[in-house]
């Protein structure tokens, strides 16, 4: 998760993100975009959107091309599980 070192975020924020095991900036970017409410609860709305803006330039052209516009039912279940994991981590 070397990309975290390039982000202007606190050590506490980096710890939470490391716990999510997002090895690539695209993974974290999509996780935030698809569960933005959970991130806003922890980081606050403004900080969450700063994080999105910090991550976007780190995405490859291919990552940007394949960002999903709609989310399938299967993906919705995965997002629900991710949101629950985020909530658990935030309550530690």
Secondary structure, DSSP 8 states (H G I E B T S, - for coil): -GGGGGS---HHHHHHHHHTT--SHHHHHHHHHHTHHHHHHHH-HHHHHHHHHHHHTTS-HHHHHT--SS--HHHHHHHHHHHHHHHHHHT-
